């Protein structure tokens, strides 16, 4: 993960955590989804996004999210390690596990830069 991608990932995670601790779970979830898109090709960042989504499920009592994240945490770990992840997937339980999704333009630039530096 190059430095620009790492910073963008950390910024999204930081915003998500800040909103989480303010009780603004829906907004926090959006930032964890964006972080997921950026970090899903790397084991630890990928798993971290799912853990925070799990925490939101716990705080909001969303059983579907809790269950979905308990499945996604180990699968995300394996998928990232093998390089088999559905690009653009936002990682929430409201999205099919294997669904490829369009990547927002503002995030795509970091992924493009990262590919060039590898």
NUSE-840526 format. One record per residue (C-alpha): chain; residue in one letter; residue number from 1; x, y, z. Coordinates in Angstrom, 3 decimals, m for minus. Example, Ala and Ser with C-alpha at 12.3 -4.5 7.8 and 13.67 -1.06 7.14 Angstrom:
% NUSE-840526
(node A; a; 1; (12.300; m4.500; 7.800));
(node A; s; 2; (13.670; m1.060; 7.140));
% end
This chain:
% NUSE-840526
(node A; x; 1; (0.000; 0.000; 0.000));
(node A; x; 2; (1.652; 3.219; m1.119));
(node A; x; 3; (1.698; 6.290; 1.119));
(node A; x; 4; (m1.207; 8.109; m0.632));
(node A; x; 5; (m3.483; 5.072; m0.415));
(node A; x; 6; (m2.461; 4.460; 3.188));
(node A; x; 7; (m3.244; 8.077; 4.114));
(node A; x; 8; (m6.633; 7.973; 2.356));
(node A; x; 9; (m7.460; 4.710; 4.153));
(node A; x; 10; (m6.388; 6.087; 7.537));
(node A; x; 11; (m8.363; 9.300; 6.959));
(node A; x; 12; (m11.568; 7.362; 6.220));
(node A; x; 13; (m11.035; 5.117; 9.248));
(node A; x; 14; (m10.349; 8.115; 11.470));
(node A; x; 15; (m13.526; 9.875; 10.319));
(node A; x; 16; (m15.491; 6.671; 10.846));
(node A; x; 17; (m14.177; 6.188; 14.387));
(node A; x; 18; (m14.792; 9.832; 15.291));
(node A; x; 19; (m18.420; 9.581; 14.138));
(node A; x; 20; (m18.826; 6.188; 15.823));
(node A; x; 21; (m17.841; 7.619; 19.198));
(node A; x; 22; (m20.285; 10.496; 18.666));
(node A; x; 23; (m23.049; 7.953; 18.113));
(node A; x; 24; (m23.439; 8.891; 14.459));
(node A; x; 25; (m23.438; 5.289; 13.288));
(node A; x; 26; (m24.918; 5.709; 9.812));
(node A; x; 27; (m22.352; 8.341; 8.873));
(node A; x; 28; (m19.555; 6.307; 10.474));
(node A; x; 29; (m20.603; 3.255; 8.489));
(node A; x; 30; (m20.279; 5.219; 5.246));
(node A; x; 31; (m16.647; 6.037; 6.053));
(node A; x; 32; (m15.906; 2.420; 6.968));
(node A; x; 33; (m17.401; 1.379; 3.615));
(node A; x; 34; (m15.123; 3.834; 1.833));
(node A; x; 35; (m12.144; 2.565; 3.832));
(node A; x; 36; (m13.179; m0.972; 2.882));
(node A; x; 37; (m12.985; m0.131; m0.830));
(node A; x; 38; (m9.487; 1.281; m0.304));
(node A; x; 39; (m8.159; m1.435; 1.990));
(node A; x; 40; (m9.795; m4.627; 0.769));
(node A; x; 41; (m6.667; m5.836; m1.056));
(node A; x; 42; (m4.636; m5.840; 2.188));
(node A; x; 43; (m5.379; m8.311; 4.976));
(node A; x; 44; (m5.160; m6.134; 8.099));
(node A; x; 45; (m6.824; m2.998; 6.714));
(node A; x; 46; (m9.579; m5.151; 5.188));
(node A; x; 47; (m10.276; m6.949; 8.449));
(node A; x; 48; (m10.204; m3.685; 10.430));
(node A; x; 49; (m13.030; m2.255; 8.322));
(node A; x; 50; (m15.164; m5.338; 8.954));
(node A; x; 51; (m14.474; m5.223; 12.690));
(node A; x; 52; (m15.712; m1.622; 12.868));
(node A; x; 53; (m18.796; m2.520; 10.848));
(node A; x; 54; (m19.373; m5.316; 13.359));
(node A; x; 55; (m19.103; m2.791; 16.213));
(node A; x; 56; (m21.748; m0.640; 14.526));
(node A; x; 57; (m23.975; m3.703; 14.246));
(node A; x; 58; (m23.550; m4.289; 17.975));
(node A; x; 59; (m24.246; m0.666; 18.907));
(node A; x; 60; (m27.334; m0.454; 16.725));
(node A; x; 61; (m28.647; m3.925; 17.485));
(node A; x; 62; (m28.563; m4.808; 13.793));
(node A; x; 63; (m28.446; m8.607; 13.887));
(node A; x; 64; (m28.087; m8.862; 10.102));
(node A; x; 65; (m24.960; m6.681; 10.251));
(node A; x; 66; (m23.518; m8.578; 13.222));
(node A; x; 67; (m24.033; m11.940; 11.520));
(node A; x; 68; (m22.813; m10.606; 8.168));
(node A; x; 69; (m19.607; m9.224; 9.645));
(node A; x; 70; (m18.900; m12.419; 11.591));
(node A; x; 71; (m18.869; m14.148; 8.201));
(node A; x; 72; (m16.977; m11.372; 6.401));
(node A; x; 73; (m14.129; m11.039; 8.921));
(node A; x; 74; (m12.586; m14.484; 8.237));
(node A; x; 75; (m13.576; m14.494; 4.561));
(node A; x; 76; (m12.076; m11.034; 4.103));
(node A; x; 77; (m8.849; m12.193; 5.670));
(node A; x; 78; (m8.626; m15.170; 3.330));
(node A; x; 79; (m9.772; m13.213; 0.263));
(node A; x; 80; (m7.210; m10.463; 0.768));
(node A; x; 81; (m4.435; m12.965; 1.392));
(node A; x; 82; (m5.287; m14.747; m1.864));
(node A; x; 83; (m5.959; m11.535; m3.810));
(node A; x; 84; (m9.554; m12.613; m4.465));
(node A; x; 85; (m11.855; m9.760; m3.478));
(node A; x; 86; (m14.814; m8.248; m5.344));
(node A; x; 87; (m13.497; m4.835; m6.410));
(node A; x; 88; (m15.494; m1.882; m5.149));
(node A; x; 89; (m17.607; m3.960; m2.767));
(node A; x; 90; (m18.388; m1.776; 0.238));
(node A; x; 91; (m18.322; m4.650; 2.735));
(node A; x; 92; (m21.608; m4.207; 4.569));
(node A; x; 93; (m24.066; m7.015; 5.171));
(node A; x; 94; (m26.522; m5.161; 2.930));
(node A; x; 95; (m24.335; m6.059; m0.076));
(node A; x; 96; (m23.764; m9.535; m1.546));
(node A; x; 97; (m20.399; m10.960; m0.524));
(node A; x; 98; (m19.179; m11.471; m4.079));
(node A; x; 99; (m20.717; m8.402; m5.736));
(node A; x; 100; (m18.320; m6.231; m7.707));
(node A; x; 101; (m19.308; m2.573; m7.527));
(node A; x; 102; (m18.209; 0.658; m9.193));
(node A; x; 103; (m15.491; 2.474; m7.301));
(node A; x; 104; (m16.214; 6.145; m6.570));
(node A; x; 105; (m14.002; 8.425; m8.674));
(node A; x; 106; (m12.509; 10.139; m5.641));
(node A; x; 107; (m11.313; 6.761; m4.308));
(node A; x; 108; (m10.287; 5.308; m7.668));
(node A; x; 109; (m7.424; 7.798; m7.948));
(node A; x; 110; (m5.740; 6.291; m4.863));
(node A; x; 111; (m6.118; 2.764; m6.198));
(node A; x; 112; (m4.735; 3.833; m9.599));
(node A; x; 113; (m1.739; 5.503; m7.961));
(node A; x; 114; (m1.131; 2.417; m5.867));
(node A; x; 115; (m1.142; 0.123; m8.928));
(node A; x; 116; (1.412; 2.352; m10.645));
(node A; x; 117; (3.757; 2.187; m7.648));
(node A; x; 118; (3.679; m1.612; m7.298));
% end
